Amino acid sequence: MSNIPVELRYAESHEWVRLESDGTVSVGLSDHAQEALGDVVFVELTEVGKVFAAGDAAGVVESVKAASDIYAPVGGEVLAVNEDLAGSPEEVNNDPYGSWIFKLRPSNVAELDNLLDAAGYRAAIGE
C-alpha cells in the first residue's frame, strides 16, 4: 500500500502538491507513481520562469521501465527547480515526498480545490 500523506493534494496524473506558508506550491511525484515507474534514472527539469496552465506537461521522469511526463497540477509560474535531482534522480524513489521537483507561484490558488485529497487519491489508485 502506498504512502499517501493526508496534508497533501494529488493530481490524477500522480503528482503531489504541498501549499507552502508563503503561498507557493511544491510539486513532486507520489509514492504510488515512483513505485510504478521503478528505479528513476533521469529527471528532466523545467525552466525557472516558465508559466504553465493546470495539466500542462512540465518535465519528464525516466526510469528503467518507462518515461513519463510530469504535469503541472495547478497553473502558475515556476519559481524553482530541484537541481539536486539532476545528479541524484534516485531521490524520487528514496524520498518521494521530500524530493520536490519544482515550485510554482499559483496563478489561481483555488485550482488546488480541483485536486484530490488523500482519500480521493487512494480511491483513484484503487487502494
ABEGO torsion letter per residue (X at the ends): XBBBBAABBBBAAGBBBBBBAAGBBBBBBBAAAAAAAEBBABBBBBBBGBBBBBGBBAEBBBBAABBBBBBBABBEBBABBBAAAAABAAAAAABAAABBABBBBBABAAAAAABBBAAAAAAAAGX
